[in-house]
Structure formats: C-alpha cells, structure tokens
C-alpha cells in the first residue's frame, strides 16, 4: 500500500497535461485577440471603401 501511494505522489503525468492545457489556453487567447483586432481594422477599411464607391 505504501508503495502504491508513493508511486501516485511521484507521478507527474497529470501535471504535464495541465501545463499543456494552460499553454494552449494562453495561445488561443492571443489568437482570438489578434483576430478580433484585425477584424475591426478590416471592417473599418471595407466600410471606407464602400462609402467612397457610393
């Protein structure tokens, strides 16, 4: 029983998975922020072009 508990405490596989999830979440937040900013700029440009064509 003592060996089983020691092996469970020493196992770091779950910690590695959690670290990868945190990294993936951080990268996805950066991507969403960048795409949102680019989308706003493009929307403004297309609106200006549409207004100037009328």
C-alpha atoms as a printed R data frame, in Angstrom:
   type eleno elety resid chain resno       x      y       z
1  ATOM     1    CA   UNK     A     1   0.000  0.000   0.000
2  ATOM     2    CA   UNK     A     2   2.816  2.362   0.891
3  ATOM     3    CA   UNK     A     3   4.465  1.725  -2.495
4  ATOM     4    CA   UNK     A     4   1.199  2.493  -4.318
5  ATOM     5    CA   UNK     A     5   0.805  5.825  -2.532
6  ATOM     6    CA   UNK     A     6   4.436  6.758  -3.180
7  ATOM     7    CA   UNK     A     7   4.042  5.953  -6.878
8  ATOM     8    CA   UNK     A     8   0.858  8.054  -7.035
9  ATOM     9    CA   UNK     A     9   2.575 11.040  -5.400
10 ATOM    10    CA   UNK     A    10   5.610 10.788  -7.695
11 ATOM    11    CA   UNK     A    11   3.537 10.506 -10.896
12 ATOM    12    CA   UNK     A    12   3.686 13.799 -12.825
13 ATOM    13    CA   UNK     A    13   1.739 12.843 -15.966
14 ATOM    14    CA   UNK     A    14  -1.330 14.780 -14.878
15 ATOM    15    CA   UNK     A    15   0.725 17.874 -14.103
16 ATOM    16    CA   UNK     A    16   2.229 17.780 -17.584
17 ATOM    17    CA   UNK     A    17  -1.217 17.566 -19.181
18 ATOM    18    CA   UNK     A    18  -2.432 20.514 -17.134
19 ATOM    19    CA   UNK     A    19   0.624 22.550 -18.156
20 ATOM    20    CA   UNK     A    20  -0.067 21.831 -21.828
21 ATOM    21    CA   UNK     A    21  -3.703 22.879 -21.378
22 ATOM    22    CA   UNK     A    22  -2.646 26.165 -19.791
23 ATOM    23    CA   UNK     A    23  -0.217 26.838 -22.651
24 ATOM    24    CA   UNK     A    24  -2.900 26.024 -25.243
25 ATOM    25    CA   UNK     A    25  -5.392 28.315 -23.493
26 ATOM    26    CA   UNK     A    26  -2.865 31.168 -23.461
27 ATOM    27    CA   UNK     A    27  -2.097 30.732 -27.155
28 ATOM    28    CA   UNK     A    28  -5.792 30.631 -28.037
29 ATOM    29    CA   UNK     A    29  -6.429 33.870 -26.108
30 ATOM    30    CA   UNK     A    30  -3.626 35.565 -28.050
31 ATOM    31    CA   UNK     A    31  -5.023 34.300 -31.371
32 ATOM    32    CA   UNK     A    32  -8.577 35.436 -30.571
33 ATOM    33    CA   UNK     A    33  -7.326 38.873 -29.519
34 ATOM    34    CA   UNK     A    34  -5.236 39.277 -32.680
35 ATOM    35    CA   UNK     A    35  -8.032 38.143 -34.998
36 ATOM    36    CA   UNK     A    36 -10.516 40.411 -33.253
37 ATOM    37    CA   UNK     A    37  -8.206 43.419 -33.702
38 ATOM    38    CA   UNK     A    38  -7.524 42.623 -37.362
39 ATOM    39    CA   UNK     A    39 -11.253 42.092 -37.961
40 ATOM    40    CA   UNK     A    40 -12.090 45.535 -36.588
41 ATOM    41    CA   UNK     A    41  -9.440 47.176 -38.766
42 ATOM    42    CA   UNK     A    42 -10.635 45.324 -41.876
43 ATOM    43    CA   UNK     A    43 -14.250 46.213 -41.165
44 ATOM    44    CA   UNK     A    44 -13.312 49.892 -40.989
45 ATOM    45    CA   UNK     A    45 -11.350 49.667 -44.264
46 ATOM    46    CA   UNK     A    46 -14.186 47.919 -46.109
47 ATOM    47    CA   UNK     A    47 -16.673 50.467 -44.780
48 ATOM    48    CA   UNK     A    48 -14.452 53.334 -46.014
49 ATOM    49    CA   UNK     A    49 -14.111 51.726 -49.448
50 ATOM    50    CA   UNK     A    50 -17.852 51.106 -49.652
51 ATOM    51    CA   UNK     A    51 -18.607 54.708 -48.675
52 ATOM    52    CA   UNK     A    52 -16.163 56.107 -51.227
53 ATOM    53    CA   UNK     A    53 -17.655 53.975 -54.026
54 ATOM    54    CA   UNK     A    54 -21.180 55.311 -53.447
